[in-house]
Amino acid sequence: MPASRPTAQPAGPLVVSGVSMHDLLASCAAAATISRPPRQPEPEKTEQAGRAEREQGHRRAA
């Protein structure tokens, strides 16, 4: 029986799924962004907005 020679492996990375690394990383980043709940507004900004709304209401009433 003759000795068989092993076949050479390709030099580059083996692509099995057909999805590029760029697309894979982009989809992971998008999924992480969507899965996070929206941030709560900072208290100082909320108080300033409330004051501005109250002042607008007083100006309209006057």
N, C-alpha and C positions, 0 to 999 in steps of 0.2 A: 504494500500500500504506500503510495507516494505521500510524502509530507506536504500538507497544504500550508500555504503562506497566509498569515492573517491579512485581512483587507485593511487598507489604510483608512483611518478616520479623517473626516474633513478638518481642515485647519481652523475654521471659524466656529462661532457658537452654533449649536444645533437649534433650529427653530421648529418647534413641534406644533404649537397652537396657531401659528399664522398671525399672531398679534404682535405688533412692534412694542418694544420696551417703552417708547414714548407714549403710545396709546394706553398701555397698561398703567403707567404712572399717572397719566392725566385722569384716567377713570377713578383711580384710588383717591386722588386729591379731590375730585369732584364729589365722590361719595362721602368723604370725610367732612367736606364743607356743608353738604346738605344735611348730614346726620346730626350736626351740632345745633342746639337750640339757639334762638336769637339772644344776643347779649342784652342784659338789663341796662337801661340808661343810668348814667352816673347821677347820684343824688344832687350835686350842685347844678347840673344842667337842667334837671327836672324842676328844681325850685326856681331857677331863673325863668324857665318857660312858663311856669305857673304865675309868677309875678307879672310877666309881660302880658299874659292873657287877662289877668285881673285889671291891669292898667288899661288895656284896650276896652274892656267892658265898662270901666268907669268913664272913659272918654266918650264912648257911645251914648251912655246914659245922660251925660251932661249936655 
